[in-house]
Amino acid sequence: VTLQGRVLPIGGLKQKALAAHAAGLTDVVIPERNRADLDDVPADVREAMRFHPVMTVGEVLDLVDFVLVMSVDPGFGGQKFIPASLEKIRKLATMRAAKGLNFRIEVDGGIARETIGDAVRAGAEVLVAGNAVFGQGEAKKNVQDLLKAAREATLQKV
């Protein structure tokens, strides 16, 4: 579930809560606007877990190790990077610095040679690249090219 209140395409809140419960999780953060969906979760699972509805990602940054920014609409590979994601990355990096936190910023979607530099300069540290690695050409060379572009962007970071 995203903090914008969207339930991702693969299963709803109920399915995700059941999976979290089966994995042994006891605390789950959900968007406030999905609170009503908790009624769909079986009572025994609701009783065994603690759900923490929040309005903004800022409410949980001191609890997390990673923040994932989806830079495409979740669901399928090969999509174009959404440029507005860069501002989200910048805001997270600013909030992390202001609060003295240590979470890592991960970006998934549309990462390619043309976009990796902007994502790194904005503050991303963990980058997920599927199509740019496996879409065409040799995967090893593609990874080397992406890493080179990311390293160059790190040197340009302001």
QUIPEBEL-V697387 format. One record per backbone hydrogen bond with DSSP energy under -1.0 kcal/mol. NH is the residue of the N-H (numbers start at 1). CO is the residue of the C=O. Records with the same first field share a line. If there is no record, write none. Layout:
NH = CO  CO
This chain:
2 = 6
5 = 2
11 = 9
16 = 12
17 = 13
18 = 14
19 = 15
20 = 16
21 = 17
22 = 18
23 = 19
24 = 21
25 = 20
28 = 50
30 = 52
32 = 54
34 = 31
35 = 32
37 = 34
38 = 35
39 = 36
40 = 37
41 = 38
46 = 42
47 = 43
48 = 44
49 = 45
50 = 26
52 = 28
54 = 30
59 = 56
60 = 57
63 = 60
67 = 104
69 = 106
71 = 108
82 = 71
85 = 82
86 = 83
88 = 84
89 = 85
90 = 86
91 = 87
92 = 88
93 = 89
94 = 90
95 = 91
96 = 92
97 = 93
98 = 94
99 = 95
101 = 96
104 = 65
106 = 67
107 = 126
108 = 69
109 = 128
115 = 112
116 = 112
119 = 115
120 = 116
121 = 117
122 = 118
124 = 119
125 = 105
126 = 105
128 = 107
134 = 130
135 = 131
142 = 138
143 = 139
144 = 140
145 = 141
146 = 142
147 = 143
148 = 144
149 = 145
150 = 146
151 = 147
152 = 148
153 = 149
154 = 150
155 = 151
